[in-house]
Amino acid sequence: MKRKSILLALIIFASTSVINTVSAIDTDQLSDSDISLVQNMLIKLKPYIDERKNEGDANMLTFKELYSRLDAHEQTFMDAIRNLKQKKKKNSEVAKADFVAIENQALQVTDPSNPNNRFTSIIERQYLPKNNQEADETMMTAMEKDLGKRLLIESGYRSPAYQLYLFVFYLSNHSYSIKETNRWVALPGTSEHGAPERQALDFITLEGISGEHNPEEFDQLPEFKWLAEHADQFGFVLSYPKNNNSNSGYEPWHWRYQPPQTQPVK
């Protein structure tokens, strides 16, 4: 009986140590041990995520699938990220059957090392709720009639589990600061890319201009100016304009579907 008590105490101590380690997560700057954990976790996850991308369904990743690749400590760290910002109404994982697959979107990209050389790049398969996809197609048809060009969908629906992976993946781009990363990448459960009732689209031009690294490059485009003037007629709203009151930076490429009869989700 005494040996069982000691074993139970050791298990409780070990579990508590993991929880305490992660509960002390520094949102301004991850600790060296947490940075190392993130780096090792991504080395482990990247081959699996790449495989899912090749299959065209990484965006539909579930938490069960994601966590099955992680050990207990890594799962606890991921839970800590998920719990940093709770929503009153959580985004649920929705069946793939509720979505329309957007495939074979071709970019004509200029080779940075040789401006005279252009090559075709195919955007990985995206998913949109049916009403969102139909509204976007109607809007792009109107844009093409006016401008002779349209925008492609660089990113549509992203499951909360895939959003979690992306958030952790992009930490290195922002000096492993959760707060700074969150200015550009939403925490899982809060992203408009994971909320079919207010589904967001990230647009990209046929030439591969997305504005991700230079928002002003995108908002100077005729396509953006057209959206600014006409998108609301098709039920789309710019989520993060300049000087917005949220924690997010300016994202001229990010438009959510919010037709007049649809109220924003609180």
C-alpha positions in Angstrom: 0.0 0.0 0.0 2.9 2.3 0.9 4.5 1.7 -2.6 1.2 2.6 -4.3 1.0 5.8 -2.3 4.5 6.8 -3.3 3.9 6.0 -6.9 0.7 8.0 -6.9 2.5 10.9 -5.3 5.2 10.8 -8.0 2.6 10.8 -10.8 0.8 13.8 -9.2 4.1 15.6 -8.8 5.1 15.0 -12.4 1.7 16.1 -13.7 1.8 19.2 -11.6 5.3 20.1 -12.7 4.2 20.0 -16.4 1.0 22.1 -15.7 3.0 24.6 -13.6 5.6 24.9 -16.3 3.1 25.6 -19.0 0.8 27.7 -16.9 3.7 30.1 -16.4 4.0 30.7 -20.1 5.3 34.1 -20.9 3.2 35.8 -23.6 5.7 38.6 -24.1 8.6 36.2 -24.8 8.7 32.4 -24.5 11.4 31.0 -22.2 14.3 29.2 -23.8 12.8 25.8 -22.7 9.5 26.6 -24.3 11.2 27.8 -27.5 13.1 24.5 -27.6 9.8 22.6 -27.1 8.2 24.5 -30.0 11.1 23.9 -32.3 11.2 20.2 -31.6 7.4 19.9 -31.8 7.4 21.5 -35.3 10.2 19.2 -36.5 7.9 16.3 -35.4 4.7 17.8 -36.9 5.9 19.2 -40.2 6.1 16.0 -42.2 2.6 15.0 -41.1 1.2 18.5 -42.0 3.0 18.5 -45.3 1.5 15.1 -46.1 -2.0 16.5 -45.3 -1.3 19.5 -47.5 -0.4 17.1 -50.4 -3.7 15.3 -49.8 -5.5 18.7 -49.8 -7.1 18.5 -46.4 -4.7 20.0 -43.9 -7.3 22.8 -43.4 -9.7 20.2 -42.0 -7.2 18.9 -39.3 -8.9 17.8 -36.0 -7.4 18.2 -32.5 -7.4 14.4 -32.1 -5.3 14.1 -35.2 -2.9 16.9 -34.2 -2.5 15.7 -30.6 -1.9 12.1 -31.6 1.5 13.2 -32.8 2.4 14.9 -29.5 3.6 13.7 -26.2 1.9 14.7 -22.9 4.2 17.8 -22.3 3.6 19.1 -25.9 -0.1 18.5 -25.6 -0.2 20.5 -22.3 1.7 23.4 -24.0 -0.8 23.4 -26.9 -3.6 23.4 -24.4 -2.1 26.5 -22.7 -2.0 28.3 -26.1 -5.7 27.3 -26.7 -6.7 28.6 -23.3 -5.1 32.0 -23.6 -8.1 33.6 -25.1 -11.5 32.0 -24.7 -14.5 32.9 -26.8 -18.1 32.9 -25.4 -19.0 30.8 -28.4 -16.3 28.4 -29.4 -15.8 27.5 -33.0 -16.6 23.8 -33.5 -15.0 21.4 -35.9 -17.4 21.1 -38.9 -17.7 18.1 -41.2 -16.0 18.4 -44.5 -19.4 17.7 -46.2 -20.6 21.1 -45.2 -17.9 22.7 -47.4 -17.2 23.3 -51.1 -13.6 22.4 -52.2 -11.8 25.1 -54.2 -9.2 23.5 -56.3 -6.7 24.2 -59.1 -6.3 27.9 -58.4 -3.2 28.9 -60.6 -0.9 31.8 -59.8 1.4 33.2 -62.5 4.4 34.1 -60.3 7.5 36.1 -61.3 10.8 34.5 -60.5 12.6 36.9 -58.0 16.0 36.0 -59.5 14.8 36.5 -63.1 11.9 39.0 -63.6 11.5 37.8 -67.2 10.8 34.3 -66.1 7.2 33.4 -64.9 6.0 30.1 -63.6 2.7 28.6 -62.5 2.1 27.8 -58.9 -1.1 26.0 -57.7 -2.7 27.1 -54.4 -3.4 24.1 -52.1 -7.0 23.1 -51.9 -9.2 25.4 -49.9 -12.6 24.9 -48.4 -15.5 27.4 -48.1 -19.1 27.1 -46.8 -21.4 26.8 -49.8 -23.1 30.2 -49.4 -19.8 31.9 -48.9 -18.3 30.3 -52.0 -21.3 31.3 -54.1 -21.2 34.9 -52.9 -17.4 35.1 -53.7 -17.9 33.6 -57.2 -20.7 36.2 -57.9 -18.4 39.0 -56.6 -15.4 37.8 -58.6 -17.5 37.6 -61.8 -18.5 41.2 -61.3 -14.9 42.3 -60.6 -13.7 40.5 -63.7 -16.4 42.3 -65.8 -15.2 45.6 -64.5 -11.4 45.1 -64.3 -10.7 42.1 -66.5 -9.2 40.3 -63.6 -10.2 38.6 -60.4 -8.7 37.5 -57.0 -8.0 34.0 -55.9 -8.6 32.5 -52.4 -5.2 32.0 -50.7 -6.9 30.9 -47.5 -10.5 30.0 -46.7 -11.7 27.7 -43.9 -9.1 26.6 -41.3 -10.1 24.2 -38.6 -9.3 25.4 -35.0 -6.7 22.6 -34.8 -5.0 23.7 -38.0 -5.1 27.3 -36.7 -3.4 26.1 -33.5 -0.6 24.6 -35.6 -0.2 27.7 -37.7 -0.1 29.9 -34.6 2.8 27.9 -33.1 4.5 27.6 -36.5 4.5 31.4 -36.9 5.9 32.1 -33.4 9.5 32.1 -34.8 8.6 34.9 -37.3 7.8 37.1 -34.3 10.7 36.4 -31.9 8.6 33.8 -30.1 6.3 36.4 -28.7 2.8 35.2 -28.3 1.5 38.8 -28.1 3.2 39.9 -31.3 2.3 36.8 -33.2 -1.3 37.3 -32.2 -1.3 40.7 -34.0 -1.1 38.8 -37.3 -2.3 35.2 -36.5 -5.5 34.6 -34.6 -5.5 32.3 -31.6 -7.4 29.0 -32.3 -11.1 29.4 -31.6 -11.0 33.1 -32.4 -10.1 33.2 -36.1 -12.7 34.2 -38.7 -11.2 31.5 -40.8 -12.6 28.9 -38.4 -16.1 30.4 -38.1 -18.4 29.3 -41.0 -21.1 31.7 -39.8 -18.7 34.7 -40.5 -16.3 32.9 -42.8 -13.2 35.0 -43.8 -11.3 34.8 -47.1 -7.7 35.8 -47.6 -7.3 37.0 -51.2 -4.3 36.9 -53.5 -3.8 38.3 -57.0 -3.2 36.1 -60.0 0.4 37.4 -59.9 0.8 36.1 -56.3 0.5 39.5 -54.5 -1.1 38.9 -51.1 0.2 41.8 -49.0 1.3 39.5 -46.2 4.7 41.2 -45.9 3.7 44.6 -47.2 0.0 45.4 -46.7 0.3 48.7 -48.7 1.4 46.7 -51.7 -2.0 45.1 -51.7 -4.2 48.1 -50.9 -2.7 50.0 -53.9 -4.1 47.4 -56.3 -7.1 48.1 -58.5 -8.6 44.8 -57.1 -8.5 46.2 -53.6 -9.9 49.5 -54.6 -12.7 47.6 -56.3 -13.4 45.6 -53.1 -13.4 48.7 -51.0 -16.1 50.2 -53.2 -18.2 47.1 -54.1 -17.6 44.2 -51.6 -20.4 45.1 -49.2 -22.9 44.7 -52.1 -22.0 41.0 -52.1 -22.0 40.6 -48.3 -18.2 41.0 -47.6 -16.6 43.3 -45.0 -13.0 44.2 -44.5 -12.2 42.8 -41.0 -9.0 44.7 -40.1 -8.9 48.1 -41.7 -6.2 50.7 -40.9 -6.1 51.9 -37.3 -8.7 49.2 -36.3 -9.6 48.9 -32.6 -8.6 45.3 -32.3 -5.1 43.8 -31.5 -4.7 43.0 -35.2 -2.6 44.8 -37.8 -3.9 46.1 -41.1 -5.0 43.3 -43.3 -6.4 44.6 -46.6 -6.5 41.0 -48.0 -8.8 39.6 -45.3 -12.6 39.9 -45.9 -15.3 38.2 -43.9 -18.7 37.2 -45.2 -21.4 39.1 -43.4 -24.5 39.7 -45.5 -27.0 42.2 -44.2 -29.2 39.6 -42.5 -26.2 38.1 -40.6 -25.3 39.7 -37.3 -21.6 39.6 -36.2 -21.0 36.7 -33.7 -20.3 38.0 -30.2 
